[in-house]
Amino acid sequence: MLQPLPAYRGTDPYVFVSYSHADEAAVFQQIRWLQDHGVNVFYDEGISPGSEWSDALAQAIEGCAHFVYFVTPNSVASDHCRRELNFALSERRPLLAVYLQETDVPAGIRLSLDNRQAILRHKMTHDAYQRALLTALSAQATRSAAPARTPVPSRFGRPMVWAGVVAIAALAVALGVFTTRDSTPSDQETDDPTDSGKQRVAVLTLRNLTGDPGLSWLADGMSEQLRQQIGMWGHIEVLPSAFVRDWSIGDVPADVVYVVDGFIRGQADDLTVALDLIEVSSGAKLWTETAQGRDTDPYALQHHLATNIARFFGESITDWLAPSRPEAYASYLKLSNIGFYGDLDEQFYLLERTLELDPDWAFGWAQLAFAQSRLVPVTRDPIWLERARQSLARARSLAGDDLTDYFDSAIKLLVEGDVDGAEGRARRSVATGFGLSYAQIMVSSGLYAEAESYLRRAVETDPYQPGYWEWLAAARGNLGDIPGTIAAAEGNARLFPPETLVMASPLRWALPAGGRLDDARALLQRVQVAIERARPGSQYRNTLQWLSLLPLQFELAMAEADPATASAAAQRLADDRMHTLAGVFFLRLNDPRAEEQLELAAAEPQFERFAWFHSAMHLGPALRDHPLIRNLEDAMGFSRLWRLELCKRAATLPPESHITCDPTKYEVSSSRH
């Protein structure tokens, strides 16, 4: 039998091991392995079965950093083990139960172990067990300390998923611009997203067992944050919340490797959050963890759980872009909980409120700048651009250019018309391996085929990023690819709850144009219901009407040969000063009002270029070279000469960017300008 080293008796942190002497052979093997891996272990070397329980053991339990209880039929029947366990619980020692074999645990011990961290050795592979054991014990070094406040990351790249973008996501969706993290497609194209080589993880929504529906924001918000945090690790692929929103354990498909399941219970000032990590193939519970705290400081709860699950996967929480101050993080979780379901004005308020509570939250300032810039075309008030610039400057002062490049590029492109500056910002992100920003510039500037090629590879490589799908639909729509547009829009829609309308913008053209009139009418009805439910005068209601309802009504009327209804929809857009869409629709109708509307749009491009790439989908090839359209593109900064220049610049990008362009393709059209 492998003998362990003598029990540790120094002053450094150590683990107390409770076991039955009848299991000595198996337990000594575990103790020696821990000692060989640098863990200080105190264990009972001298007390034989039947002897009195000593003060020395009590003192050792009082001073331990972690109490490890090896669970077997022998240990649950041992009075010594039960006394050690009860004393460890009374002293509030962190407890880890390691089940060495299938054990029928008595009710009293089962109650004591309820919601305690546990490892089921008998259901795990050898490597998985050892990794889980070391992870659980190494976590103890920081368990009693206040959670470290994670600094803003030094570069802005892969983590730009939805770690807080939810506040403005629905606003961006309603306006037809949907952003996500930048990433670069891999060299290997595949139609099967399961071939990515990543471990697929499903984080189920935490069950709210508090009895207080008012704490649903905490359960939902913490679940979404766990998805974002785990999704930052390159070898992990996390299913979107829309996929798992109503799942239970039994609903998880076989291609998922791990499931994170859990609940919150207790009262607002005394909450317990529990998580289990389950291996789907075996059903084994590989890891459990609990955290206690208050709803006023959910950051501490989140950080504790996320840090420990990170250790299990051999990772760390280093790129967490959330606010760290307790009240601010609570506001942030409420913001995440609203997601795509609440009023956009309320989301905007919560974003500002979170920044009031944590004015050093750099990513929040960048998000606020993004949201404020989107209000420029909606309100037609340039004050929002000035405020966006101020917010972006604040973000840059806190975190530097790496964090703000993406947002700065988008604002320059879609509001200011500084295409040269936008390309410079996007090129810098491509140099660090991220290409979505550049693809967005290409779509807006008319390089649709080149952007489509990049975005198609992107969704094949990373099928759970909505920004790829949204911009792919826009690129295909402008190419006149009706089936491809519908496929991309529906690929995007599946990433969100059914009640959201993220696919409305490209489908408003593609469904009627593709002859799917029943589907178009059903979408129109959903938009109408959403408008009726929206608060009168809210930005959400207005944008749904301008960019979903009226375009759908127009395209349906055109498909049904009803020019009067189509003209009425175009006129309503004109009345609301949505000049670009109104002008495009009047041009389609060969109506002389087109000239007035498109000239008005060209006179105020800062209010019009934002949604140009979506408006252009409605043109069709015959009208692309119309003089009024050429004039509008020039005013917006998307001239033929710029298109050629952008193509030349794209041609110089490194091969690993997967963005290519042949300038000769655009030299003829630009020379005619």
Order of alpha helices (4+ residues) and beta strands (2+ residues): beta-alpha-beta-alpha-beta-alpha-alpha-beta-alpha-beta-alpha-alpha-beta-beta-alpha-beta-alpha-beta-beta-beta-alpha-alpha-alpha-alpha-alpha-alpha-alpha-alpha-alpha-alpha-alpha-alpha-alpha-alpha-alpha-alpha-alpha-alpha-alpha-alpha-alpha-alpha
